[in-house]
Amino acid sequence: MPPSARELLARLAPDFPVRHAGEICTDTTEFMRIGYGDVIAVGGRHFLVLRDEAERRFGLEDPKYWVKRCRDLDTGGRNLVKLVFHESFPMTIGSMVVNCTRSPRKESRILDLVRGDDRFMQGVTIPDTAGNPVRILDVVPGKRLDEKIEALDMPHRDYFLELFPDVLARFIEACQAIAWLHAHNEKHGDVRRDHLYVRYDTGTYTWIDFDYTFDFQDSPFGLDLFGLGNILQFLVGMGQHTTQSVSPEVRARIVPEDCSIMFPNRIVNLQKLFPYIPDALTTVLAHFSLAANVFYDATPDLIRDLAKAHDAVERLRRSPA
């Protein structure tokens, strides 16, 4: 007879209060029933569930009940254990509609593809007894890039001249990682600023969360590219700038064409807020605006233009004040 969760925890996690011991779960289909004190057992490994994971977006906690923050009872390490959750929804970009779908098996495929590449989160997939692809993810040893930017306490001009050139260089490397995925006919699927981490040890920008895919008939990789544009806006502006957040004097200079095609209240033409932003960078941002007639279809095209923008930013940094 297999051991109970209480017996297993008493042996492998004697520091855990046994009164909170739950069940041993070998079939993770009903992920909402798996919680604190339960043990997920897959492939001979055992993961003590500590809590449901949550994303913090727009100042709110967004719980992800299918993602469990766990302790590996066999090694003592910490992991995220991602269970199977399916959903589909449309996304509107201007006049275009993109169908998005959550695909656990697609994420498993990418985890296999990127193994050993620290530009991407790492993990393995182990099927449970019901055949569900349970993804065992390593916790990225780093901090979200957007949180690092938001924590800066300095004028924008100082940031742009002193820090942004290096931030942009690292971001170009992150775009190259997405281009590498695309060259292997894979999509990230959920390119957002909270899905890009900065590693503590090397400073490498590391992408997380690959379980979305999308059907964008106008551009096979288009949604990834629009996501990169959204992150770029945030990095250039040292935060998000909207038509509501700027002063009335600045707002009077903003026209609809200065704003994002995905989020019409977000200002893309940041040169109107910060006149020292070079034209080469403003031209890149314009591809993601309501004024755009041409969008990026391929990541190498974006990278080429970002390299030119980086040269312009470096010249500005080196120029006399």
N, C-alpha and C positions, 0 to 999 in steps of 0.2 A: 504493500500500500504506500503510495507516495506521501511525503511529509506534508503537513498542513503549512499554511503561511506562518502561523505562530511558531511551529517547530523550526522552519527554515530560517526565520528571522532570529530566533534565539541562538542559532548556530552561526549564522553569517553576519548578523547585525545586532550583537548583544546590547548595543547602546540605544537601539530603537525601542520605545515603550510598547511592550507586547499587548497592552490593552487596545492599541490602535491597529493591531494586525488584522488584515482583511482576508482576501481570498487569493489563491494562486490562479492566474488567468492564462490559459493556453489558447483560448479562442478570443480574439480581441474585437470581434465584429461589433458588439454592443459597447462601444468605447465610452459612452456616457455613464455606464455603470462601473467603470474602473476609476478608482480614486485613491486618495491618501491611505497608505497602509497595505494596499494590494500589491501583489508581486506578478509582474508580467514574465512568463517563462516561455522562451522561444529558443530553439536550436541549442538546448543545453545551457543557456545563459539565463540569469535571473536579475530582474530590474525592479527595485523597490520604488513605487510611485510616491513622490513627495508632494506634487501639486500639478494642476493643469497649467500649461504655459499660457502666457498672455502677451499680446502686442500692445504697445502704447502708441496710439495714433491720435493726432488732433487733441491731445491732452486727456484722452480717455483710455481706459483699459479695455481691450478687446480680447476676451477669453477665447482660447483655442482648445476646446475640450478634447480634440483628437490628438493633441500633442501633450505628452506627459514629461515633466522634469523628473528624472529618476536617478537613483544610485545603483550602480552596477554592483550587485552583492558579491560577485566573484573577484572583482578587482578593487572595489572601493571608489572607483572613478564616477564622474557625473556624466550623464548622457541625456539627450532629448530622444524620447521614443515616440515616433510619429506613426499613428494608426490610420487606417483607411477611412477617408471621408470624401464623398463625391458631391460636387456641386457644379452648376453651370449658370452663367449669367451673361447678358449682353453688356458691352461697354460702347459708349458713343464718343467718337472723336470727330468733332465738326459734323459733317454730313455723313460720316462713315460709321458703320456699326461692326464691332468686333465681337465674336462669340468666344467666351472664355470658359474653360473647363478645368477642373482639378483632376489630375491624373497621377495617382501614387506610383503606377508602374513607370511612367515617364521619369519621375524623380529618381526611382531606383536605377533606371538606365543611365541617367546622367551621373549619379554617384559612382557607378562603375567606370564611366568614361573619364571622370576627373580625378580618380584615385591618385594620391600623391602630389596633386597640384594645389598648393596653398592659396591660390587665387579663388578657390571654391571650398565651401564647407565639405567635410569628409564624413563618410559613414558607410554602413553596410546594410543590406536588406536580408532579413531572415523571415521566411514564411511561418505563420502560426499554424495551428492544427487545422484551421479552416481554409488555409491557403492564402490568407491576407498578407500582402507584402508589408511587413513591419520594418520600418527604417530606424536603425540605431545610429543616431547622429552624435558626432563629437561636438562638444561645446566649443565654439570659436574663442580662442584666448585673445579677446580684444574688446573694443568698445565701438558702438555704432558711430559711423562717420558723422551723421547729422547731429548727434548729441555732442560730439567734440566741437563741431562748428558753433552750435548754439551756446556752448559754454564759454566761448571767447568773449572777453570784456575789453574791447578796443574799438577805435573808430574804423569805419569801413575802409577808408583810404589806407590806413596802416596795415590792415589785414590784406588788402588787395596787393600792396607793394611788397610786403614782407613775407607773408605766408601763402597767399594764393598761388604764386608760380609753382611751388612744390606740391600743393594740393592738386593743381591742374595736371601736373606731370604724373602723379599717382592715379588720378582719375583716367587719364589716357591709357595707362596700363590696365585699369579695370575695364575700359572699353575694349581693349585688345583681348581680354579674357572672354568677353561676350562675343567678339568677332571669331575667336577660336571655336566657341560653341557652334556658332552659325556655320563655320566651315565644315563642321562635322554634322551639319543638318539637324542641329538641336537648337531649341530656344530656351532661354532662361524662363520666360513666361510671366514673371512678376517682378520686373525691375523697378525698385522703389528705393528711396534714400534710406529707409530703415532696414533694407536688406543688404546693406554694404557696411562691412565692419573693417576697422583698422586693427591689425594684429599688434599686440604689445611688443613682441620680440623683434619683428622685422619692419613694421610699418606698412606691410603689404595690405592692399585693399582686398577683402575677401567677400565673395558673394555667398548668400545663403538662400534657402527656400527655392526649390526648382519644380514644385509639383503643379504649377499652372501651365497649361498650354493654351493656344488660341488659334482661331481660324480667321485670318485677315487676308481676304482674297486680293485686295489691292497691293499688299506688300507682305510677303511671307514672314519677315522678321520685324515688321513695322512697329508692333507694340513694344518690343524690346527697345527699339530706337526712340520712341516717344518717351519711354521710361528714363532712358539715359538723358534725354533733353530736360526732363523734369528735375533730375538730380543736378544737372549742370546749372540750371537756373538758381537752385538753392545755393550751390557752392559759390557762384559768381556774386550773388547778393548777400552772402554771409547770413543766409536765412531767407525765409519766404516773405515776399513783398506783394501786397494785394492793393487793389484800388481802395479798400477800406482802411488799410493800415498807414497809408502815406498822408502827408499834410494836405490841407485844401489847396495850397499853392502848387504842389506837385501834381495833385489829382487833376487840376485844371489843364495840365500839359499832356495828360494821358488820353489817348484815343483807343477805341476798341482794338485796332490793329496792333497795338503795343502789348496785347495780352495773349495768354496761352490758348491754343486751340483746344486743349483738354480741359482747362480750368479757366474760364473767361474772366475771372476776377484776379488772376495772378498776372503780375506784370513781367513780361518777357524782355521788353526793351529796357533793360536796366541802365542803359546809358543815359536815359532821361532822369534817373535818380542820381547816378554817379558818372558825371561827364568824362572822367578820365579813363573809363573802360574803352579799350581800343576797338576800332571799327571791325577788325578781323573777328573778334569775339562776339560783337553785336551781330555780325552777319550769321554766325553759327546759331545764335539764339533765335534769330528771325525765322529759321526753318521750322520752329516749333510754335510760331505765332499765328494769330488769325489772319495776318497779312500774307502768309506764305502761299505761294503758288506752286512751289516745288518742295517736296519733303525728302528726307534721307531714306533711300531704299536699302542701302547696304552699310554695314558698320564701318568698313574701311574708308568709305567716303567721309563719314563723320570724323574718324580718326585723323584723316589727312587735313581736314579743315581745323581740327583742334590743335594739331601740331603747328599750323601757321599762327593760330591765335596764341599759342604758348610762346612762340618766338616774339610776337608783339608785346605780350605781357612782360617777358624778360627784358626787352628793350626799354620798356617803361620803367622797370625796376632799376635798371642801370643808368637811366638818364638823370642828369642833375635836377634837383628839386626846383 
